[in-house]
Structures are given as structure tokens and as C-alpha cells.
Amino acid sequence: AVLGATINQLPFILAAKRRGIRTISLDNDLSNICHQHSDIQANLSTADRDGILQYLRTQKIDGVVTCASDVALPTAAYVCEQLHLPTVSSKAVATTIHKQAFRSFQDTHQLPSPHSFSFQSMKDAVHSMQKLQGSWVVKPADSSGSKGISLVNLRHAKNKKGFDRVITQAIEQALVFSQSGVGIIEEFLDGT
């Protein structure tokens, strides 16, 4: 079973078909490309873990996979655990897909990571950002696909009248795309 039916999951479907493996694509958008190539199509949200579990119990499956979808990973782990299929644990998935949890994991294990702050309100975020300098990334703690991410150069923003507007827009975008209502501000690391 493949959770998600976008172009990102297509390599799974095509590779399985080349090997004669029956494929099931699960996604709530029946126009997505994988539904055109899979053997069975199920109109279910990849976030509906109980609905997917119930549906897959009616199918004879050997595994559940997904790719490039933080939304589908918890469902894949949960369903595999319930069906006693090989998987990464739900705890490991939760730690790696929630940015705040992952930064805490890095801190606990003394792994290098950018400086970061989490926030749940406009007031908390603005208060934290007014003390910072340089470039910072403002993003949802639990979204994927680069949704709700803003790069804010605080040095430039503070020199302009629009400082509050720039910060407010970045924070609002992060919170709009966060499923848990948590955003994170991370130090921007320039790879050049």
C-alpha cells in the first residue's frame, strides 16, 4: 500500500509494478497520478490513520510505504504497528517530523543544530524575534512541502518601517500551516 498518490509516490508504484507486485494507492484526490497507475485506488486522506487501518485490514498487504510526505508518515507507522508489519516506530516518526521535537532531541543528545525557538502565539514570536539579529527562518513546526516558511532578515527589517509587518506576516504564515499551532524560529545557516 502506498500512502499518497502524487508524483512523489509514483516511483514506488512503478517499481512495484515492474516486479509484479500489486499496488494500492491511498489518497483523497482521485485525480492524482498514482491512482492512474496503481492496481487499486482508495479515496482516503493519508492523515486518516484509523480509516486507512480499517480499509487495509480488508486487503492482503505486505507493507505500507510513503515518500516526501510528513503528513503520511505517522499513519504509515501506526498502520504497520497495528498490522505487525515492518516499520519505523511511531515515536521515531513523531520525533523526526515535528521540528520542535527534533530540535529537542538534538539538544538532548548534544547534536549540532541551529539555534531555535518555538512559539504558539504572535506575542511570543514577536518578543523572541525582537531580540535577534541576522537572518532567521520562521516556519510551522509540523508541516511539509515548504508550506508556511519565511526567511526574515532582521537586520534589514529593523531598519525599515515595515519591520512589524514583515515579522507578523512570517508568524501568521507559520501558524496557518501548523497542524498543532506551533511555529519555530530557526537561525538561517547560509550554505555558501
N, C-alpha and C positions, 0 to 999 in steps of 0.2 A: 504494500500500500504506500502511495506517495502522497504526503500532505502538501497541498498547494498544487496548482496546475498552471503556473506561469512559465515563462521561458526559462526561469532559473531551475525548475524541476525537470525540464524536458530531457536533459542528458540521462537522468535516471530511467525515464520511460523508454527512451530509445535503446539504451544499453541493455535493459531487461528484455525488450522485445527481440533484440539480436540474439539473445541467449535462450529464447523460447520461454521466458518467464512471464506469467500472466500478471498484468498490472492493473491496479485500481487507482484512479486519481480522485482525490477528495478536495473540493474547493467549492465555495459558494458562488462562483462566477462561471457558469457553464459555457461562456464564450472563450474562456482561457484555452491556450493552445494545447496543453497536455490532455485535455478532455477529448481532443480530436485524435490523439494517438494511443490512448490507454484502452485496455480491453473493457473495463467497467468504469463508469463515471458516477460519482456520488456528489450530490449537491448539498454539501455541509461546510460550515465555516471551520477553518483549521483551528480556531480558538475554542470550538465546542468539544471539549475533551470527552465529556460523557456521551454526547451524541455520536461521536466518532467511535468510541469504545463500543457502544451498543451496536452500531452498524457493523463494525469489523468482527464482532463476535459471531455474526451470521455468515461471515466469509471464511474460507480456509486460507489463512495468510501465514507467511513465514517471517515477515518483518515489516517494519514501518520506517520510512525514511523521509527526510525533507532537506532542503538546501536553501541557503540565503533567506531564511525566514525565522527571525527570533520569535514571532508570534506562534509558529507551529512547533517549535522545539519542545516546549513544556507538554504539549498534547502528545507528541511522539513518545517522549519518555514515559509519561503517565500510562498511555495505552500499552506500551511494551511491558511495563512493570505489571500491569493488570493481567496481561495475556501471557506472562512469563516468557517473553521474547528478549533476546539480547538488546541492551540499551545502555546509554549513559544514565546515571541516576538523576532523578528529578531534582535532588539537592544540587548536584553539579550544574545542571542546566540553569536552575534559578540563580546560582551564583554568577555564572558567566554571562547571562543575558541582561541582568539588571546592573546597570553601570555603577550605581552606588554600592551594591553588594560586592561587585567585583573589585572596586577600589578598596573597600574594607578588607577583602580577602588579601589583596596585595599588601596592604599596610600590616595586617596580622602576620604575614609570612615574610615581611621585610623585602618585598619585591619592588623593584623600581617602578614608579608610576608618576604621572603628572600630578601637581598639586590640584586638589579639587574640593569643592564644597557642594553640598546638596541643599535644596530648598523646596518648600511646599507652598510658599506664598510670595507674592510680589514684594511685600515688605522685607522678608528675609533675604531675598535675592538682591534687591537694590542695596540693602545695608551691607551685604558682603562685597558687592561689586564696587561700591564707593571707596573701599579701602585698597583696591587692587590697581595695578598698573600693567601696561603691556597688553598683549593680545590674549583673549580668553575665548573658549568655545562654550556656548550655552546650549544645552540640549536636554531632551527628555531622558529620564533615567531608564526607560523601558520601552523604547520604540526602535524601529529598524528602518532600513532603506533611506537613511539620512533625513527622515522627516523631522521637522521642528528644530533643526540645527542652525545656529547662527555663529558667525565669527565676529567678535566685537573687539576692536582695537580701542582700548580705554584711553590711551594717550591722546589719540585723535578725537575721540568722543568728548573728553573732558574739556578740550579746547574749543568746542563748538557749542552753540546754544541748544543743539538737538541732543545733548547727552542723555537727558531723561527719556526722550522719545526712542533713541537707539536701544537703550537698556530695556525699556518697557516692552518694545516690540520683540526683542530676543527672548525675554522671560515669558511673555504671553505665548509665543510660538512653541517654546519648550513645554509649557504646561498643557497646551491644547492637544499636543500629540502624545502626552504621557498617559498611559492607562492607569497608573497608580496615583497620579497627581504629584509626582516628584520630578524635579528637574535637577540638573547637575551643571556646575560651572567648573570647567577644567582649563588648566594652563595650556595654551596653544604651544605645541612643540614644533618648531619650524624644522623640517627635514632637509633643508638646503645647506 
